[in-house]
C-alpha cells in the first residue's frame, strides 16, 4: 500500500506531462470554427466614409461568386504585415476581397486604407462591440474567411496571410470552389 502512495504521484505527473507534450505539437492557428460549411452570418454593415453608399457589406453581397472576407482594423499591427499580400491578390484578380473594419473608428479605417492602399471591393463597418465579428467567431484581427458562391463559409484562416499561406493553402481552396 505504501508503495502505491509513491507510484501514484509519479503516474499522475507522467499522464499530465503527456497531455502537455501533445499540446506542444498542436498549431495554435488551427482554431476550429463552428461556422465552417454554414451560411455567412446575417449582416448589413454600413460602408466606410468616402466609399459610396452601396459599398457596405451585406450577407447578400457575398453570394454569386467565391470571395475572401478579411477582418481588419486600423489599430491592428498584424494587418499591416498582411496588407501587401492582399494588394497583390487584388492586382492579380485572384478573388474578390471584402472586409469588415472591426471595432474601429470609421474615419480611421478609411484613412488607413487611403494611406496603405485599398484591396477591398466592399468594406463594412463593425463598430464596438463588434457584433458581426462575434457572429463570425472572430478571436482577433486579422482573420479571413473563404466564402463560396452560395454564401457558405468554407475555410477560416487565423492571423496574417503570407505569400506562402496564400499560394499553398488559400488559393487552392478558392480554385477548387470555383470549379463547383
Backbone bond lengths (Angstrom), bond angles and torsions (degrees), N, CA, C in turn:
res aa  C-N    CA-C-N  psi(-1)  N-CA   C-N-CA  omega(-1)  CA-C   N-CA-C  phi
1 X - - - 1.442 - - 1.532 110.48 -
2 X 1.359 115.52 -40.70 1.463 119.71 179.24 1.526 110.61 -63.67
3 X 1.293 114.71 -35.19 1.457 119.53 -179.32 1.540 110.90 -63.47
4 X 1.328 116.15 -38.49 1.463 122.59 178.42 1.533 110.11 -62.13
5 X 1.295 118.24 -36.06 1.468 121.96 179.04 1.536 110.96 -64.89
6 X 1.312 117.07 -29.39 1.463 120.99 177.94 1.542 111.79 -82.35
7 X 1.315 116.43 -36.09 1.463 121.54 -176.74 1.532 111.65 -77.66
8 X 1.315 118.28 -35.93 1.463 122.67 -175.79 1.538 113.23 -57.41
9 X 1.334 120.96 -49.55 1.469 119.61 178.03 1.533 112.85 -61.26
10 X 1.328 116.40 -37.47 1.465 120.30 178.96 1.533 109.61 -65.49
11 X 1.316 117.60 -42.14 1.467 121.73 179.19 1.524 110.97 -64.44
12 X 1.317 117.36 -44.08 1.471 121.13 178.67 1.529 109.65 -62.46
13 X 1.325 116.84 -44.14 1.466 120.72 178.25 1.527 110.73 -60.53
14 X 1.321 117.46 -42.15 1.474 121.60 -178.80 1.530 110.44 -64.23
15 X 1.305 117.58 -41.70 1.476 121.43 179.01 1.525 110.03 -64.30
16 X 1.323 116.94 -45.96 1.476 120.45 178.55 1.529 111.07 -62.62
17 X 1.310 116.82 -40.11 1.466 120.74 178.69 1.517 110.93 -62.18
18 X 1.322 118.20 -38.94 1.463 121.75 177.68 1.540 110.72 -62.91
19 X 1.335 117.27 -42.41 1.457 120.71 177.61 1.531 111.14 -62.04
20 X 1.314 116.84 -44.29 1.467 120.69 179.50 1.530 111.38 -65.43
21 X 1.319 117.11 -41.05 1.462 120.53 177.99 1.528 111.03 -63.54
22 X 1.310 117.30 -40.77 1.468 120.97 176.90 1.536 109.65 -62.19
23 X 1.308 117.74 -41.19 1.462 122.15 178.88 1.520 112.73 -61.94
24 X 1.317 117.41 -32.40 1.459 120.89 179.08 1.527 112.59 -69.78
25 X 1.316 117.19 -19.05 1.470 120.31 179.40 1.528 112.60 -88.07
26 X 1.319 118.02 -9.80 1.461 121.36 -177.91 1.520 111.33 -82.93
27 X 1.323 116.87 148.98 1.461 122.89 177.87 1.523 108.84 -86.74
28 X 1.340 118.84 119.71 1.464 120.53 -178.37 1.523 112.58 -67.40
29 X 1.342 118.54 -16.38 1.465 121.29 177.42 1.528 111.97 -78.03
30 X 1.323 116.73 -17.61 1.460 120.38 179.46 1.520 109.96 -82.65
31 X 1.316 114.20 81.85 1.456 120.03 178.32 1.519 106.75 -101.40
32 X 1.323 117.87 113.60 1.459 118.64 -177.65 1.535 110.59 -62.76
33 X 1.312 115.08 144.83 1.456 120.46 178.54 1.515 108.53 -120.01
34 X 1.322 116.37 130.14 1.459 120.58 177.21 1.521 110.92 -73.08
35 X 1.340 117.18 -9.77 1.460 120.29 -177.83 1.530 114.08 -87.60
36 X 1.327 117.65 -8.18 1.464 119.47 178.97 1.531 108.07 -60.23
37 X 1.353 114.72 131.82 1.466 123.22 -177.81 1.525 113.43 68.29
38 X 1.324 115.42 22.49 1.475 121.01 174.70 1.521 109.17 -123.78
39 X 1.329 116.75 159.40 1.471 119.54 179.91 1.528 112.36 -63.80
40 X 1.335 114.01 150.78 1.468 120.80 174.22 1.540 107.49 -57.82
41 X 1.329 117.52 141.13 1.469 118.99 178.12 1.532 111.40 -58.66
42 X 1.313 115.88 148.77 1.472 121.09 176.86 1.524 108.57 -63.03
43 X 1.337 114.79 130.80 1.468 119.63 178.99 1.516 109.61 -156.69
44 X 1.297 114.57 152.93 1.467 122.70 173.55 1.528 105.62 -146.75
45 X 1.340 116.05 82.10 1.455 121.93 -173.72 1.521 111.32 -91.99
46 X 1.317 115.61 134.69 1.465 121.85 178.18 1.526 109.83 -66.37
47 X 1.347 117.12 152.13 1.468 120.01 179.72 1.518 111.99 -77.12
48 X 1.323 115.68 160.33 1.465 120.79 172.34 1.531 108.92 -66.24
49 X 1.317 117.64 152.29 1.462 120.54 177.74 1.533 111.18 -58.26
50 X 1.332 114.96 137.52 1.449 120.84 176.54 1.517 114.97 85.21
51 X 1.321 118.44 2.20 1.466 120.90 -178.07 1.523 112.85 -101.36
52 X 1.318 118.24 -4.09 1.462 120.41 -177.62 1.513 111.20 94.11
53 X 1.294 115.60 148.53 1.470 121.57 -174.02 1.531 113.63 -66.84
54 X 1.321 118.03 -24.21 1.465 120.12 -176.85 1.526 112.78 -95.90
55 X 1.308 117.70 8.29 1.471 119.49 -176.20 1.522 113.37 -99.25
56 X 1.337 117.66 11.25 1.458 119.93 173.57 1.517 109.97 -71.61
57 X 1.306 117.08 177.22 1.460 121.50 -175.61 1.524 109.78 -113.33
58 X 1.329 115.03 125.77 1.461 120.78 177.34 1.518 109.13 -126.47
59 X 1.304 115.87 164.22 1.457 120.64 176.06 1.520 109.31 -59.50
60 X 1.304 116.86 -43.10 1.467 121.69 -178.00 1.532 112.28 -64.27
61 X 1.340 117.21 -34.31 1.469 119.86 -178.12 1.530 112.63 -69.18
62 X 1.321 117.16 -11.07 1.467 120.86 178.67 1.532 112.35 -94.38
63 X 1.321 116.98 5.80 1.464 120.47 -179.68 1.525 109.69 -102.77
64 X 1.316 115.32 149.94 1.454 120.54 175.86 1.515 114.38 111.47
65 X 1.333 117.60 -26.14 1.468 120.47 177.25 1.527 108.96 -156.61
66 X 1.304 115.39 155.77 1.465 121.27 178.33 1.522 107.48 -66.56
67 X 1.333 116.73 137.63 1.462 119.72 -179.61 1.525 110.67 -146.95
68 X 1.329 113.63 167.83 1.455 122.54 176.86 1.520 107.47 -113.59
69 X 1.326 117.18 127.46 1.463 121.95 176.44 1.518 107.49 -108.97
70 X 1.324 115.85 121.83 1.457 122.50 -175.60 1.525 109.63 -111.94
71 X 1.318 117.03 129.53 1.464 122.63 176.07 1.524 106.43 -96.72
72 X 1.343 115.95 121.79 1.465 120.03 -177.90 1.528 109.39 -142.19
73 X 1.326 115.69 173.43 1.462 122.96 173.31 1.517 109.32 -157.76
74 X 1.310 116.50 149.75 1.467 119.55 -179.66 1.526 111.25 -64.64
75 X 1.301 117.90 -18.00 1.458 124.50 -179.31 1.536 111.78 -86.65
76 X 1.330 117.35 -7.67 1.467 123.08 -170.26 1.529 111.15 -86.94
77 X 1.323 116.66 114.65 1.464 122.35 -179.69 1.536 110.69 -66.83
78 X 1.313 118.39 -43.58 1.465 121.51 -178.76 1.521 111.82 -67.11
79 X 1.336 117.19 -24.72 1.466 120.38 178.15 1.528 110.38 -65.38
80 X 1.322 116.68 -32.45 1.473 121.07 176.52 1.520 109.39 -64.21
81 X 1.328 116.87 -39.10 1.462 122.46 -179.38 1.526 111.40 -63.18
82 X 1.333 118.04 -41.68 1.463 119.97 -175.90 1.527 113.67 -86.88
83 X 1.333 117.44 -13.94 1.452 121.36 -172.57 1.538 114.34 -57.89
84 X 1.330 119.83 -42.83 1.476 118.81 177.38 1.535 113.10 -59.87
85 X 1.314 116.75 -33.37 1.465 120.47 178.11 1.530 109.51 -67.14
86 X 1.331 116.75 -42.80 1.465 120.27 177.86 1.528 111.08 -62.48
87 X 1.336 116.24 -39.78 1.473 119.98 178.24 1.529 110.25 -63.28
88 X 1.323 117.12 -39.19 1.464 121.43 178.51 1.528 110.94 -66.17
89 X 1.336 116.62 -41.02 1.472 121.13 178.00 1.530 109.62 -60.19
90 X 1.322 116.06 -43.79 1.465 119.80 179.12 1.527 110.37 -63.65
91 X 1.323 116.56 -45.29 1.469 121.64 -177.80 1.534 110.70 -58.98
92 X 1.328 116.72 -41.23 1.463 120.90 -179.67 1.526 112.18 -78.42
93 X 1.327 116.80 -17.84 1.460 120.28 -179.59 1.520 113.44 72.64
94 X 1.336 116.44 29.59 1.464 120.51 -177.84 1.524 113.01 -61.92
95 X 1.317 116.36 -40.61 1.466 121.52 -176.16 1.533 107.87 -165.85
96 X 1.343 118.12 147.18 1.457 118.33 173.86 1.535 110.28 -67.04
97 X 1.319 115.53 136.61 1.462 120.92 178.76 1.519 107.91 -113.16
98 X 1.323 115.64 129.14 1.460 122.51 175.68 1.523 107.24 -117.57
99 X 1.329 116.56 161.62 1.462 118.08 -176.47 1.516 112.17 -140.02
100 X 1.318 113.21 154.31 1.460 122.74 168.83 1.528 105.60 -115.97
101 X 1.340 115.50 116.29 1.468 121.24 176.41 1.524 106.36 -83.30
102 X 1.327 114.71 99.81 1.462 122.63 -166.64 1.522 112.67 -90.94
103 X 1.341 115.20 128.17 1.468 123.45 173.40 1.521 111.81 49.91
104 X 1.317 115.61 48.21 1.450 121.59 -171.56 1.521 109.58 -130.98
105 X 1.302 115.77 154.94 1.465 121.24 169.05 1.525 106.00 -74.25
106 X 1.336 118.81 123.87 1.464 120.61 -177.07 1.529 113.70 -55.96
107 X 1.319 117.52 -35.04 1.469 120.70 179.27 1.533 109.59 -66.03
108 X 1.333 117.25 -41.81 1.466 120.85 178.11 1.522 111.41 -67.44
109 X 1.336 116.93 -39.03 1.464 120.69 177.75 1.518 111.63 -62.16
110 X 1.329 116.49 -43.28 1.469 120.88 178.98 1.530 110.82 -66.87
111 X 1.331 116.76 -41.72 1.474 120.74 179.38 1.530 110.71 -64.38
112 X 1.320 117.22 -38.17 1.460 121.79 179.00 1.526 110.35 -61.01
113 X 1.340 116.46 -44.57 1.469 119.93 179.17 1.524 111.54 -68.42
114 X 1.319 116.39 -35.86 1.468 119.48 178.64 1.530 109.80 -64.11
115 X 1.322 116.61 -39.80 1.464 121.78 -178.84 1.532 112.46 -72.55
116 X 1.338 117.11 -42.61 1.465 122.36 -171.64 1.521 114.65 -98.41
117 X 1.322 117.12 -10.83 1.460 121.20 -175.37 1.512 109.57 103.00
118 X 1.329 115.61 151.86 1.461 121.06 -174.64 1.525 110.51 -119.52
119 X 1.331 117.61 101.90 1.456 120.37 -179.45 1.541 113.73 -87.25
120 X 1.321 117.19 -0.50 1.456 121.41 -169.15 1.521 113.53 -96.75
121 X 1.352 115.55 141.74 1.462 120.75 171.81 1.518 109.90 -77.38
122 X 1.307 115.29 -44.56 1.467 121.73 179.86 1.522 108.65 -133.30
123 X 1.331 115.06 143.66 1.473 120.61 175.70 1.515 107.85 -135.10
124 X 1.329 116.15 125.76 1.451 121.66 176.97 1.517 110.65 -109.33
125 X 1.316 115.79 143.60 1.464 122.06 179.84 1.532 109.08 -87.70
126 X 1.312 116.27 126.85 1.464 122.70 175.33 1.531 107.77 -121.49
127 X 1.347 116.51 80.65 1.465 120.18 -174.49 1.529 111.95 -68.72
128 X 1.342 116.50 164.86 1.471 119.08 177.60 1.518 109.71 -52.17
129 X 1.289 117.83 138.04 1.462 130.11 10.73 1.526 114.47 -86.35
130 X 1.312 119.54 5.68 1.462 121.36 177.02 1.514 113.06 80.40
131 X 1.314 116.19 49.26 1.468 121.82 -175.41 1.538 112.68 -58.39
132 X 1.334 117.70 -42.91 1.464 120.05 -177.85 1.527 110.88 -64.94
133 X 1.328 116.88 -43.29 1.466 119.69 178.28 1.525 110.46 -61.56
134 X 1.315 117.02 -38.02 1.467 120.65 176.70 1.529 109.39 -62.33
135 X 1.343 116.75 -42.12 1.467 120.48 178.60 1.529 111.72 -62.99
136 X 1.331 117.33 -30.75 1.460 122.16 176.06 1.533 111.51 -78.19
137 X 1.327 117.77 -12.88 1.457 121.13 -177.72 1.511 113.05 81.51
138 X 1.334 117.00 25.51 1.460 121.94 -177.99 1.524 109.93 -69.65
139 X 1.336 115.08 135.71 1.465 120.32 177.80 1.525 111.39 -108.23
140 X 1.330 117.69 -14.11 1.458 122.10 179.87 1.518 109.10 177.56
141 X 1.293 116.30 164.85 1.467 119.89 179.86 1.525 108.87 -105.06
142 X 1.297 118.02 148.11 1.459 127.05 -4.79 1.525 111.72 -84.50
143 X 1.314 114.43 150.76 1.457 123.07 168.75 1.515 106.42 -137.05
144 X 1.313 116.41 148.52 1.460 120.65 -178.55 1.514 110.06 -134.12
145 X 1.327 114.74 148.96 1.452 122.40 -178.05 1.525 109.50 -129.00
146 X 1.315 115.94 134.79 1.460 119.90 171.38 1.521 106.69 -93.60
147 X 1.340 114.87 126.20 1.460 121.77 -177.89 1.527 107.89 -117.32
148 X 1.334 116.87 130.60 1.466 119.19 -179.89 1.528 110.94 -79.44
149 X 1.328 117.10 178.03 1.470 120.71 -174.69 1.519 113.68 -68.13
150 X 1.334 117.06 -13.19 1.465 120.68 177.02 1.528 112.22 -94.33
151 X 1.340 116.78 3.81 1.458 120.50 -179.26 1.512 113.76 80.37
152 X 1.334 116.03 25.55 1.467 121.63 179.59 1.527 108.78 -102.46
153 X 1.334 116.41 131.83 1.469 121.02 177.31 1.518 108.34 -73.38
154 X 1.337 116.32 124.04 1.463 120.97 -178.20 1.520 113.87 -110.17
155 X 1.336 117.26 -19.32 1.468 118.94 -178.68 1.525 109.03 -159.16
156 X 1.322 115.06 146.91 1.473 121.70 176.35 1.513 108.60 -126.14
157 X 1.338 115.07 130.69 1.464 120.53 175.85 1.527 108.16 -117.78
158 X 1.322 115.86 126.87 1.464 121.80 178.96 1.519 108.86 -101.52
159 X 1.344 116.06 128.92 1.458 120.82 178.13 1.516 111.10 102.08
160 X 1.336 115.58 177.72 1.466 119.45 -178.59 1.530 112.04 -67.47
161 X 1.322 115.24 145.26 1.459 121.07 175.32 1.526 107.42 -86.04
162 X 1.318 115.83 122.93 1.471 121.24 175.35 1.532 108.02 -99.47
163 X 1.323 116.73 169.90 1.466 120.38 176.59 1.523 110.39 -59.99
164 X 1.330 116.07 -40.18 1.462 120.41 -179.42 1.529 111.82 -65.70
165 X 1.324 116.62 -46.13 1.468 120.50 179.02 1.530 109.46 -62.23
166 X 1.341 116.63 -41.11 1.460 119.91 178.80 1.534 110.54 -61.00
167 X 1.318 116.61 -49.88 1.463 120.67 -174.51 1.527 113.19 -71.16
168 X 1.328 117.21 -38.99 1.462 120.07 -172.82 1.528 114.30 -92.75
169 X 1.325 117.52 -23.49 1.461 119.52 -175.26 1.527 112.53 -119.51
170 X 1.318 117.22 -61.15 1.464 120.15 -169.87 1.527 113.62 -71.48
171 X 1.325 117.81 -49.15 1.464 119.99 -177.79 1.535 112.30 -61.31
172 X 1.337 120.01 -42.49 1.477 118.51 176.66 1.540 112.88 -60.15
173 X 1.322 117.37 -38.08 1.471 119.96 178.10 1.527 109.12 -64.69
174 X 1.321 116.76 -44.33 1.472 121.09 -179.99 1.521 109.93 -61.46
175 X 1.319 118.02 -46.76 1.475 121.80 -179.00 1.535 111.16 -61.44
176 X 1.313 115.74 -39.63 1.469 119.34 177.91 1.538 110.98 -65.20
177 X 1.322 117.33 -41.25 1.467 120.96 178.83 1.519 111.70 -67.41
178 X 1.316 116.86 -32.51 1.468 120.52 179.95 1.532 111.54 -68.89
179 X 1.332 117.44 -23.95 1.460 121.17 178.40 1.522 112.66 -73.78
180 X 1.305 116.38 -24.81 1.485 121.28 -175.57 1.501 111.63 -77.87
